[in-house]
Amino acid sequence: MQRISEFISKQREIGYCITMTVLMGFVYVLLYIVVDLLNVGQPYDDFVRAFIFLVIIMPFLCLKIKKEFDIRYKSYVLVEEDQYYKSLFKYNPEPTYLLDVKGNFLKINDAAEKLMGFKNDELMGTSFVPLVVKTEREKAMNYYRKAIEGAPFSIDLSIMNKKKERLSINITAAPIMKDQSVYGIIGVARDMTEKKRTEEEIQFLSHHDVLTGLTNRVHLKEELEKLIAEETPFVLFVIDLDRFKLINDTLGHDFGDLLIIESAKRLEASIAIPFSISRQGGDEFLVVLPGASKEEIEEVAQTIVENFQQSFFIKEQEVFITPSIGISMYPQDGKDAEVLIKHADMAMYRAKDLGRSTYAFYSADMKNLLENKIRLETDLRKAIEKEEFHLYYQPSVNLFTNEIVGVEALIRWFHPKFGMIPPNEFIPLAEETGLIVPIGEWVLKEACRQNKTWHNNGIKLRISCNVSIKQFLQKDVTSKIENILKDTELEPEYLKLEITESMAMHHVNYVVSTLKSLNSLGVKVAIDDFGTKYSSLNYLKRFPIDILKIDRSFIIDMESDPYDRSIIEAVVKVAHALNLTVIAEGVESQGQVQILRELKCDEAQGYIYSKPLPANEIEMLLKGNNGNFNFDSQIIETR
């Protein structure tokens, strides 16, 4: 533009010079005429000639000069403008292109070459259509036709670059007009790939769980609302992983995350009918089964439970985790998404109350059960302070001498309003709420105190206490037990701790380490309920334990079921080979006692000898027969 201004300035100077020359000529002619009139004849003819020159010829000469000036000026401007627009096209930072009326490339700039990976020569004369992804080609052509008709447009498209990478671009295009005709299209593109990817990620994260990639609660609720709007029957599972928090807190959050990921995969692999699954956060999953029959529902639920019986191997460590499943159905159990989730949640807690690793269908009475559970939890928190807990003791008898060699401390809760509440009602609640830790510590202190009292009265025997998984997995469990023994002045060899088989298998490395520290302390350890869960002789060999307790489920039918008898015989032989004492639980008949003796089982515990008794009655029992601790299995009146 500066050059154009310079040109105009120069041309004005030329015009000025020409104009001045003409004026000077005019003056000269006038002077010439005047002189001629004064000195020469025929003045009139000369005047006419001068008049014709000045009035008629001179304007034409000026017009000619002006026209030439205009032509030179326009040519110069056109040249300069062409250079200007070429520069603007070439150096535009946005990808820019020219198309002819057939949609073929005429030219692309450097930015377009960089975006698409093609050189200008590679695209020259080729159609833009093959660059557009197939699903969007029709849309692109429709907009192109509108531009050919003279209408500018803006459109979002997906194209493929030379490397076959998908790019998201926004195109603003306009027709190139000349003499009211369209000669082609000029377009400017903006690379929107990163922006669109970010938007897609935000959209994905708003509807999906980051850890597992499953849909989240927002997506699930939308799905449920859609099914409800369409009046499509469906089933909703709420699945909670039992004791996950304990594993997460003990083995670390990274370990817990990996367990969640593997659990999600196992859940997906367990369902063979159409379904959708989402993670609601923590260790809770929701599964939707559209149009499933009652048989399919139970089959899916049972398959999930069974598949989780197998262990997980994470970071070279084997762990077990089980699912509790609550089930609600639309429209029977509710016609609102939140209500159905709530009811399935209630059913899930019912499954936990039933012992975990199972499933339960929602029923209307569950609301009352949950309300009672909440009231019970409130009272449970105050039970220690109000001294509502009491310990009962059940003897363990040597099968060959009939001597009472120990007692197991069993907690009882005497509620001021509801009377005695069975352990199977409040112990799971205590474990769920974490109250099992302070309750377990109270049991240990009271049992050790009572045993020391018996020792002072001349009665020396072993006392055993059940330790919950939460209590056992505390990092300071050994030091706490050591402090209790010091406070009560009970010798460590007279305390036996019972841990469940499933507890030991869930946290093998930690359990082995803790058992070794307890062993060095002098405390005896027993594996309780052996054979009911994940029995492994390999792990049994690794655990520094002293006693193996055979679960009552094998004892009940041992007189009539040869398989139970064979299992017990095998367990006794293996235990003795590992130098372990074997105790049979739940012994209730003389026939069972006889078989256990034949199988060389060491001790027995059950109602055949005595039901659990308060401390004073146990002491009377122990002091019977003139202080002889021999226990005659004929004494049934103590039951």
Wavefront OBJ file of the C-alpha trace (Angstrom):
o trace
v 0.000 0.000 0.000
v 2.924 2.337 0.715
v 4.200 1.770 -2.810
v 0.778 2.632 -4.230
v 0.814 5.883 -2.293
v 4.273 6.670 -3.679
v 3.037 5.976 -7.192
v 0.062 8.307 -6.799
v 2.316 10.997 -5.446
v 4.661 10.762 -8.461
v 1.789 10.751 -10.949
v 0.327 13.867 -9.408
v 3.635 15.616 -9.966
v 3.604 14.642 -13.647
v 0.038 15.895 -13.992
v 1.009 19.139 -12.343
v 3.897 19.609 -14.778
v 1.686 18.918 -17.787
v -0.970 21.305 -16.519
v 1.602 24.061 -15.964
v 3.043 23.512 -19.420
v -0.426 23.882 -20.950
v -1.073 27.065 -18.983
v 2.269 28.516 -20.037
v 1.490 27.630 -23.611
v -1.838 29.358 -23.250
v -0.179 32.514 -21.965
v 2.351 32.302 -24.741
v -0.349 32.023 -27.383
v -2.268 34.978 -25.915
v 0.827 37.134 -25.957
v 1.560 35.992 -29.464
v -1.914 37.009 -30.646
v -1.764 40.388 -28.954
v 1.600 41.131 -30.548
v 0.295 39.902 -33.861
v -2.737 42.118 -33.624
v -0.606 45.125 -32.960
v 1.997 44.526 -35.688
v 0.644 42.111 -38.254
v -2.468 41.746 -40.383
v -5.006 39.085 -40.500
v -5.375 39.056 -36.716
v -8.749 37.505 -36.883
v -7.531 34.271 -38.508
v -4.800 33.864 -35.953
v -7.205 34.475 -33.112
v -9.533 31.828 -34.446
v -6.685 29.363 -34.733
v -5.613 30.119 -31.183
v -9.195 29.862 -29.932
v -9.688 26.460 -31.595
v -6.438 25.179 -30.108
v -7.205 26.319 -26.616
v -10.949 25.616 -26.386
v -11.390 22.515 -28.489
v -8.079 20.669 -28.928
v -6.619 21.354 -25.518
v -9.449 19.592 -23.496
v -9.022 16.486 -25.609
v -5.323 16.478 -24.927
v -6.021 16.780 -21.177
v -8.555 13.952 -21.297
v -6.058 11.759 -23.101
v -3.441 12.507 -20.484
v -5.926 11.710 -17.656
v -7.002 8.447 -19.252
v -3.432 7.319 -19.624
v -2.799 8.203 -16.032
v -5.858 6.155 -14.915
v -4.759 3.137 -16.900
v -1.254 3.268 -15.479
v -2.630 3.754 -11.980
v -5.087 0.795 -12.141
v -2.476 -1.516 -13.591
v -0.100 -0.608 -10.853
v -2.785 -1.147 -8.186
v -3.813 -4.502 -9.627
v -0.244 -5.706 -9.649
v 0.266 -4.569 -6.097
v -3.034 -6.083 -4.893
v -2.272 -9.408 -6.569
v 1.040 -9.538 -4.760
v -0.697 -8.574 -1.540
v -3.292 -11.357 -1.745
v -0.713 -13.913 -2.814
v 1.320 -13.000 0.255
v -1.748 -13.170 2.477
v -2.628 -16.654 1.117
v 0.887 -18.052 1.337
v 1.776 -16.762 4.777
v -1.626 -17.138 6.466
v -0.937 -19.096 9.704
v -4.246 -20.924 9.261
v -4.423 -23.740 6.682
v -5.887 -22.164 3.522
v -6.848 -23.725 0.196
v -8.427 -22.965 -3.205
v -10.821 -25.319 -5.002
v -12.227 -25.104 -8.493
v -15.927 -25.533 -9.272
v -15.416 -29.309 -9.542
v -14.005 -29.547 -6.038
v -10.422 -30.098 -7.126
v -7.523 -28.434 -5.369
v -5.995 -25.426 -7.121
v -3.616 -24.498 -4.364
v -2.904 -24.976 -0.650
v -0.666 -22.861 1.562
v 2.220 -23.923 3.773
v 0.012 -24.250 6.869
v -2.328 -26.608 4.997
v 0.633 -28.702 3.877
v 1.785 -28.990 7.467
v -1.698 -29.936 8.712
v -2.433 -32.621 6.133
v 1.093 -33.849 5.407
v 0.598 -33.435 1.644
v 2.620 -31.110 -0.574
v 0.788 -28.662 -2.830
v 1.880 -30.591 -5.944
v 0.467 -33.837 -4.519
v -3.028 -32.385 -4.143
v -3.095 -30.139 -7.216
v -5.963 -31.231 -9.445
v -7.272 -33.872 -7.032
v -10.668 -33.864 -5.340
v -11.028 -32.922 -1.681
v -13.636 -35.684 -1.120
v -11.260 -38.663 -0.500
v -9.671 -36.722 2.357
v -12.972 -36.573 4.244
v -13.889 -39.613 6.377
v -16.508 -41.751 4.651
v -19.293 -41.101 7.154
v -19.051 -37.326 6.618
v -18.530 -37.104 2.852
v -22.183 -36.548 2.002
v -22.400 -33.691 4.494
v -19.236 -32.122 3.065
v -20.554 -32.315 -0.510
v -23.885 -30.724 0.477
v -22.092 -27.713 1.931
v -19.770 -27.508 -1.088
v -22.757 -27.370 -3.459
v -24.203 -24.479 -1.459
v -20.912 -22.588 -1.787
v -20.899 -23.148 -5.552
v -24.348 -21.530 -5.560
v -22.818 -18.495 -3.860
v -23.432 -19.176 -0.136
v -20.501 -19.085 2.320
v -20.462 -21.726 5.083
v -18.774 -22.979 8.245
v -18.664 -26.689 9.042
v -16.949 -29.199 11.364
v -15.438 -32.174 9.526
v -13.183 -35.125 10.166
v -10.437 -35.746 7.615
v -7.540 -38.177 7.233
v -4.025 -36.824 6.830
v -1.274 -38.451 4.807
v -0.359 -40.700 7.762
v -3.978 -41.920 7.906
v -4.484 -40.097 11.187
v -7.955 -38.743 11.872
v -8.102 -34.957 12.293
v -11.030 -32.845 13.453
v -11.169 -29.488 11.655
v -13.473 -26.514 11.334
v -13.756 -25.077 7.806
v -14.931 -21.584 6.909
v -15.336 -21.239 3.141
v -16.668 -18.703 0.648
v -17.173 -18.611 -3.127
v -14.704 -16.763 -5.413
v -16.835 -14.397 -7.514
v -16.055 -12.687 -10.842
v -18.573 -10.934 -13.029
v -21.379 -12.368 -10.908
v -20.089 -15.906 -11.506
v -18.483 -18.420 -9.096
v -15.013 -19.451 -10.239
v -14.069 -21.557 -7.205
v -13.956 -21.811 -3.424
v -11.509 -20.372 -0.931
v -11.460 -22.013 2.480
v -9.689 -21.586 5.794
v -9.349 -24.570 8.167
v -8.737 -24.672 11.898
v -7.301 -27.770 13.537
v -9.789 -28.751 16.282
v -8.317 -32.203 16.985
v -6.900 -31.462 20.433
v -9.916 -29.409 21.445
v -12.306 -32.120 20.344
v -10.189 -34.801 22.060
v -10.298 -32.769 25.272
v -14.058 -32.328 24.962
v -14.473 -36.047 24.358
v -12.307 -36.836 27.381
v -14.371 -34.489 29.551
v -17.551 -36.077 28.232
v -16.127 -39.554 28.823
v -14.998 -38.736 32.353
v -18.399 -37.280 33.191
v -19.989 -40.642 32.365
v -17.208 -43.128 33.132
v -15.045 -44.322 35.988
v -11.388 -43.369 35.493
v -9.966 -46.456 37.206
v -11.905 -49.232 35.457
v -13.224 -47.507 32.345
v -16.740 -48.653 33.270
v -19.676 -46.263 33.177
v -20.410 -44.349 36.381
v -23.507 -43.535 38.418
v -24.457 -40.594 36.148
v -24.525 -42.801 33.058
v -26.308 -45.610 34.879
v -29.048 -43.296 36.126
v -29.594 -42.008 32.580
v -29.782 -45.605 31.351
v -32.298 -46.561 34.042
v -34.442 -43.503 33.318
v -34.450 -44.397 29.624
v -35.531 -47.997 30.345
v -38.241 -46.726 32.702
v -39.479 -44.218 30.093
v -39.692 -47.072 27.567
v -41.378 -49.273 30.228
v -38.770 -51.979 29.643
v -38.568 -54.463 32.563
v -35.083 -54.811 33.999
v -33.145 -56.118 36.975
v -30.662 -54.109 39.017
v -27.737 -55.649 40.932
v -25.868 -53.700 43.606
v -22.594 -55.562 44.235
v -20.328 -54.747 47.161
v -16.935 -56.383 47.718
v -16.792 -57.802 51.247
v -14.029 -56.471 53.498
v -12.463 -54.474 50.666
v -11.747 -51.518 52.936
v -9.696 -53.742 55.194
v -7.576 -54.977 52.271
v -7.228 -51.435 50.941
v -6.120 -50.042 54.300
v -3.777 -52.949 55.021
v -2.096 -53.555 51.663
v -2.279 -50.013 50.308
v -4.425 -48.033 47.909
v -2.395 -48.995 44.832
v -3.031 -52.633 45.671
v -6.699 -51.855 46.242
v -6.974 -50.113 42.863
v -5.546 -53.147 41.087
v -7.982 -55.386 42.964
v -10.892 -53.184 41.847
v -9.736 -53.401 38.212
v -9.432 -57.188 38.328
v -12.776 -57.503 40.115
v -14.449 -55.460 37.374
v -13.003 -57.788 34.728
v -14.198 -60.843 36.637
v -17.695 -59.382 36.989
v -17.907 -58.716 33.240
v -16.712 -62.245 32.490
v -19.373 -63.715 34.782
v -22.397 -62.462 32.833
v -23.472 -64.267 29.662
v -26.715 -62.369 28.908
v -27.108 -58.727 27.723
v -26.053 -56.375 30.499
v -24.396 -53.105 31.388
v -22.105 -52.592 34.351
v -20.989 -49.453 36.158
v -18.791 -48.609 39.106
v -20.363 -46.369 41.692
v -17.145 -45.592 43.558
v -15.197 -47.438 46.222
v -15.904 -51.149 45.986
v -19.482 -50.954 44.723
v -20.683 -51.972 41.265
v -24.118 -51.839 39.633
v -25.289 -54.227 36.929
v -28.391 -53.768 34.764
v -29.997 -56.795 33.100
v -32.792 -55.706 30.721
v -35.612 -58.223 30.319
v -33.936 -60.992 32.352
v -36.050 -63.883 33.671
v -36.022 -65.011 37.302
v -33.950 -68.065 36.351
v -31.411 -65.934 34.478
v -31.173 -63.521 37.413
v -30.367 -66.276 39.906
v -27.970 -67.947 37.481
v -26.024 -64.697 36.947
v -25.910 -63.939 40.691
v -24.747 -67.452 41.546
v -22.106 -67.403 38.797
v -20.683 -64.141 40.141
v -20.501 -65.564 43.671
v -18.842 -68.778 42.456
v -16.310 -66.991 40.230
v -15.144 -64.924 43.191
v -14.339 -68.069 45.148
v -11.099 -68.172 43.189
v -8.263 -66.027 44.469
v -6.712 -62.956 42.856
v -2.958 -62.693 42.290
v -1.865 -59.069 42.579
v 1.729 -57.892 42.935
v 2.771 -61.510 43.479
v 0.375 -61.791 46.406
v -2.693 -64.005 46.564
v -5.852 -62.497 48.026
v -9.485 -63.552 48.283
v -12.475 -61.268 48.149
v -16.171 -62.097 47.948
v -19.219 -60.201 46.640
v -22.500 -59.475 48.415
v -25.277 -58.857 45.887
v -28.575 -57.017 46.357
v -31.256 -57.339 43.669
v -34.242 -55.127 42.816
v -36.568 -55.405 39.820
v -38.509 -52.915 37.715
v -41.429 -52.384 37.951
v -42.121 -54.664 40.956
v -39.752 -52.964 43.412
v -40.094 -49.345 42.291
v -40.732 -47.084 39.338
v -37.975 -44.571 39.967
v -34.237 -44.996 39.383
v -33.201 -43.742 42.831
v -35.790 -45.903 44.571
v -34.623 -49.016 42.707
v -30.976 -48.311 43.587
v -31.954 -47.766 47.219
v -33.923 -51.016 47.361
v -31.117 -53.005 45.730
v -28.767 -51.450 48.274
v -31.016 -52.657 51.110
v -30.999 -56.140 49.630
v -27.201 -56.031 49.405
v -26.950 -55.309 53.148
v -29.315 -58.181 53.740
v -26.923 -60.427 51.796
v -24.123 -59.282 54.097
v -26.260 -60.095 57.123
v -26.790 -63.577 55.699
v -23.038 -64.185 55.873
v -21.676 -62.395 52.795
v -20.655 -64.029 49.513
v -24.303 -64.470 48.569
v -27.244 -62.593 47.031
v -30.635 -61.405 48.253
v -33.761 -60.057 46.547
v -35.402 -56.913 47.843
v -38.522 -57.345 49.948
v -40.758 -54.769 51.614
v -39.784 -55.828 55.162
v -36.133 -54.904 54.581
v -36.799 -51.274 55.495
v -37.824 -52.314 59.003
v -34.796 -54.610 59.243
v -32.459 -51.763 58.336
v -34.105 -49.415 60.827
v -33.667 -52.051 63.532
v -30.058 -52.476 62.446
v -29.413 -48.752 62.833
v -30.930 -48.772 66.338
v -28.881 -51.852 67.209
v -25.687 -50.151 66.035
v -26.413 -47.162 68.270
v -26.916 -49.429 71.300
v -23.842 -51.492 70.376
v -21.636 -48.409 70.596
v -22.722 -47.925 74.216
v -22.647 -51.577 75.286
v -19.037 -51.647 76.572
v -19.521 -48.454 78.557
v -22.739 -49.784 80.085
v -21.103 -53.184 80.855
v -23.712 -55.097 78.863
v -21.205 -57.597 77.473
v -20.411 -60.826 79.341
v -18.134 -63.751 78.577
v -19.265 -67.360 78.563
v -16.823 -70.255 78.365
v -17.071 -73.613 76.617
v -14.665 -76.430 77.614
v -12.280 -78.195 75.260
v -11.725 -81.821 76.309
v -8.862 -84.238 75.679
v -10.512 -87.137 73.826
v -8.290 -89.779 75.457
v -8.127 -88.571 79.074
v -11.481 -86.734 79.261
v -9.577 -83.908 80.892
v -10.637 -80.298 80.348
v -7.527 -78.747 78.838
v -8.926 -75.370 77.939
v -11.944 -73.139 77.459
v -13.055 -70.879 74.621
v -14.255 -67.390 75.598
v -17.519 -66.516 73.828
v -19.100 -63.056 74.074
v -22.754 -62.506 74.959
v -24.697 -59.238 74.836
v -27.430 -58.725 77.381
v -29.501 -55.837 76.012
v -31.595 -53.997 78.629
v -34.651 -54.027 76.337
v -34.265 -57.049 74.023
v -32.534 -59.431 76.432
v -29.686 -61.630 75.207
v -28.779 -60.871 71.572
v -27.067 -63.811 69.803
v -23.510 -63.221 68.561
v -24.506 -63.991 64.965
v -26.710 -60.869 65.066
v -24.318 -58.308 66.508
v -20.827 -59.608 65.583
v -21.307 -58.996 61.803
v -22.606 -55.515 62.631
v -19.591 -54.883 64.863
v -17.250 -55.976 62.043
v -19.067 -53.808 59.522
v -18.904 -50.691 61.709
v -15.378 -51.260 63.034
v -16.659 -51.681 66.589
v -15.235 -55.198 66.543
v -11.787 -53.758 67.384
v -12.660 -52.238 70.784
v -15.023 -55.147 71.516
v -12.268 -57.645 70.645
v -9.817 -55.867 72.923
v -12.341 -55.982 75.763
v -12.801 -59.739 75.225
v -9.028 -60.318 75.353
v -8.588 -58.284 78.535
v -11.539 -59.886 80.292
v -10.596 -63.432 79.239
v -6.973 -63.005 80.374
v -8.101 -61.429 83.629
v -10.505 -64.307 84.293
v -7.927 -66.959 83.451
v -5.422 -65.332 85.797
v -8.079 -65.416 88.526
v -8.561 -69.151 87.947
v -4.801 -69.623 88.067
v -4.705 -67.860 91.411
v -7.435 -70.250 92.591
v -5.348 -73.245 91.623
v -7.004 -73.963 88.256
v -4.538 -73.758 85.385
v -5.782 -74.202 81.819
v -5.527 -72.602 78.403
v -8.047 -69.933 77.368
v -8.788 -69.180 73.727
v -10.205 -66.001 72.169
v -11.493 -65.390 68.651
v -9.725 -62.533 66.915
v -11.500 -60.635 64.142
v -9.760 -59.904 60.886
v -9.810 -56.145 61.536
v -8.302 -56.655 64.954
v -5.667 -59.089 63.710
v -4.564 -56.883 60.817
v -3.821 -53.876 62.996
v -0.123 -53.075 62.830
v 0.229 -52.955 66.616
v -1.756 -56.126 67.346
v 1.248 -57.954 68.822
v 2.198 -55.092 71.131
v -1.432 -54.742 72.272
v -1.619 -58.433 73.168
v 1.730 -58.199 74.941
v 0.466 -55.241 76.996
v -2.734 -57.099 77.921
v -0.692 -60.073 79.133
v 1.500 -57.764 81.223
v -1.474 -55.911 82.686
v -3.262 -59.146 83.659
v -0.009 -60.962 84.589
v -1.089 -64.031 82.577
v 1.669 -66.219 81.142
v 1.603 -66.150 77.316
v 1.465 -69.959 76.953
v -1.996 -69.966 78.564
v -3.485 -67.731 75.866
v -4.630 -69.135 72.529
v -5.785 -66.897 69.687
v -8.157 -68.262 67.050
v -8.129 -66.810 63.541
v -10.374 -68.015 60.744
v -9.093 -69.888 57.734
v -10.446 -67.243 55.336
v -8.677 -64.491 57.295
v -5.360 -66.265 56.954
v -5.780 -66.873 53.227
v -6.746 -63.278 52.474
v -3.527 -61.744 53.764
v -0.931 -64.510 53.641
v 2.312 -62.500 53.891
v 1.060 -60.216 56.639
v -0.484 -63.118 58.554
v 2.759 -65.126 58.449
v 4.719 -62.144 59.776
v 2.238 -61.496 62.619
v 2.026 -65.177 63.537
v 5.804 -65.328 63.851
v 5.821 -62.357 66.225
v 3.048 -63.929 68.323
v 4.912 -67.215 68.303
v 8.041 -65.527 69.616
v 5.879 -63.961 72.323
v 4.807 -67.450 73.446
v 1.129 -67.156 72.499
v -0.556 -70.169 70.885
v -2.461 -69.731 67.606
v -5.246 -71.862 66.124
v -6.812 -71.896 62.665
v -10.576 -71.962 63.202
v -13.247 -73.451 60.868
v -10.629 -75.335 58.849
v -11.942 -76.856 55.623
v -14.840 -74.441 55.057
v -13.186 -71.907 52.766
v -9.869 -71.968 50.922
v -7.993 -74.845 52.515
v -4.455 -75.075 51.197
v -1.839 -77.455 52.568
v 0.864 -75.229 51.103
v -0.275 -72.287 53.215
v -0.821 -74.529 56.217
v 2.835 -75.488 56.001
v 3.881 -71.825 55.932
v 1.817 -70.680 58.919
v 3.594 -70.894 62.307
v 0.469 -72.196 64.105
v -0.101 -74.701 66.904
v -3.686 -75.925 66.576
v -6.133 -76.835 63.809
v -9.874 -76.749 64.533
v -12.105 -78.866 62.285
v -15.376 -77.105 61.486
v -18.625 -78.503 62.849
v -20.005 -78.909 59.302
v -17.774 -82.003 58.905
v -18.715 -83.396 62.334
v -22.517 -83.305 62.028
v -22.869 -86.149 59.481
v -19.650 -88.021 60.102
v -21.513 -91.014 61.545
v -23.536 -91.500 58.347
v -21.361 -89.867 55.680
v -18.145 -91.769 54.881
v -16.813 -88.784 52.905
v -16.895 -86.519 55.978
v -15.140 -89.244 57.957
v -12.465 -89.593 55.280
v -11.913 -85.816 55.164
v -11.493 -85.665 58.934
v -9.079 -88.577 58.877
v -6.974 -86.886 56.181
v -6.925 -83.564 58.037
v -5.837 -85.251 61.285
v -2.986 -87.081 59.552
v -1.735 -83.953 57.793
v -1.986 -81.882 60.985
v -0.080 -84.442 63.016
v 2.566 -84.600 60.295
v 2.965 -80.847 60.778
v 3.076 -81.310 64.549
v -0.277 -79.583 65.088
v -2.935 -80.370 67.680
v -6.387 -81.110 66.202
v -9.643 -80.003 67.853
v -13.087 -81.040 66.577
v -15.872 -78.446 67.005
v -19.589 -79.068 67.452
v -19.376 -82.591 68.886
v -22.837 -83.592 70.133
v -23.019 -87.380 70.348
v -21.147 -90.282 71.895
v -20.870 -91.854 68.445
v -19.008 -88.810 67.177
v -16.688 -88.952 70.187
v -15.912 -92.607 69.453
v -15.149 -91.996 65.765
v -12.912 -89.027 66.605
v -10.990 -91.210 69.033
v -10.558 -93.867 66.340
v -9.263 -91.202 63.965
v -6.825 -90.035 66.663
v -8.244 -86.517 66.904
v -6.712 -84.832 69.980
v -9.506 -82.737 71.491
v -13.224 -82.085 71.132
v -15.530 -79.226 71.960
v -19.314 -79.284 71.902
v -22.613 -79.742 73.692
v -21.835 -83.407 74.400
v -19.590 -81.999 77.124
v -21.055 -78.619 77.961
v -22.773 -75.624 76.553
v -21.038 -72.245 77.034
v -21.256 -71.300 80.723
v -20.560 -68.157 82.777
v -17.267 -68.029 84.685
v -18.627 -69.149 88.066
v -20.296 -72.248 86.621
v -17.163 -73.180 84.690
v -15.187 -72.921 87.909
v -17.658 -75.213 89.678
v -17.354 -77.656 86.795
v -13.568 -77.571 86.929
v -13.519 -78.115 90.688
v -15.863 -81.089 90.561
v -14.863 -84.607 91.385
v -12.794 -83.507 94.399
v -10.595 -81.248 92.343
v -9.883 -83.905 89.685
v -9.971 -82.195 86.317
v -10.999 -85.428 84.555
v -14.212 -84.768 82.718
v -16.660 -87.644 82.256
v -18.620 -87.424 79.015
v -21.535 -89.001 80.878
v -22.159 -85.668 82.700
v -24.877 -84.452 80.411
v -26.777 -82.457 83.044
v -24.383 -79.531 82.501
v -25.693 -79.089 78.980
l 1 2 3 4 5 6 7 8 9 10 11 12 13 14 15 16 17 18 19 20 21 22 23 24 25 26 27 28 29 30 31 32 33 34 35 36 37 38 39 40 41 42 43 44 45 46 47 48 49 50 51 52 53 54 55 56 57 58 59 60 61 62 63 64 65 66 67 68 69 70 71 72 73 74 75 76 77 78 79 80 81 82 83 84 85 86 87 88 89 90 91 92 93 94 95 96 97 98 99 100 101 102 103 104 105 106 107 108 109 110 111 112 113 114 115 116 117 118 119 120 121 122 123 124 125 126 127 128 129 130 131 132 133 134 135 136 137 138 139 140 141 142 143 144 145 146 147 148 149 150 151 152 153 154 155 156 157 158 159 160 161 162 163 164 165 166 167 168 169 170 171 172 173 174 175 176 177 178 179 180 181 182 183 184 185 186 187 188 189 190 191 192 193 194 195 196 197 198 199 200 201 202 203 204 205 206 207 208 209 210 211 212 213 214 215 216 217 218 219 220 221 222 223 224 225 226 227 228 229 230 231 232 233 234 235 236 237 238 239 240 241 242 243 244 245 246 247 248 249 250 251 252 253 254 255 256 257 258 259 260 261 262 263 264 265 266 267 268 269 270 271 272 273 274 275 276 277 278 279 280 281 282 283 284 285 286 287 288 289 290 291 292 293 294 295 296 297 298 299 300 301 302 303 304 305 306 307 308 309 310 311 312 313 314 315 316 317 318 319 320 321 322 323 324 325 326 327 328 329 330 331 332 333 334 335 336 337 338 339 340 341 342 343 344 345 346 347 348 349 350 351 352 353 354 355 356 357 358 359 360 361 362 363 364 365 366 367 368 369 370 371 372 373 374 375 376 377 378 379 380 381 382 383 384 385 386 387 388 389 390 391 392 393 394 395 396 397 398 399 400 401 402 403 404 405 406 407 408 409 410 411 412 413 414 415 416 417 418 419 420 421 422 423 424 425 426 427 428 429 430 431 432 433 434 435 436 437 438 439 440 441 442 443 444 445 446 447 448 449 450 451 452 453 454 455 456 457 458 459 460 461 462 463 464 465 466 467 468 469 470 471 472 473 474 475 476 477 478 479 480 481 482 483 484 485 486 487 488 489 490 491 492 493 494 495 496 497 498 499 500 501 502 503 504 505 506 507 508 509 510 511 512 513 514 515 516 517 518 519 520 521 522 523 524 525 526 527 528 529 530 531 532 533 534 535 536 537 538 539 540 541 542 543 544 545 546 547 548 549 550 551 552 553 554 555 556 557 558 559 560 561 562 563 564 565 566 567 568 569 570 571 572 573 574 575 576 577 578 579 580 581 582 583 584 585 586 587 588 589 590 591 592 593 594 595 596 597 598 599 600 601 602 603 604 605 606 607 608 609 610 611 612 613 614 615 616 617 618 619 620 621 622 623 624 625 626 627 628 629 630 631 632 633 634 635 636 637 638 639
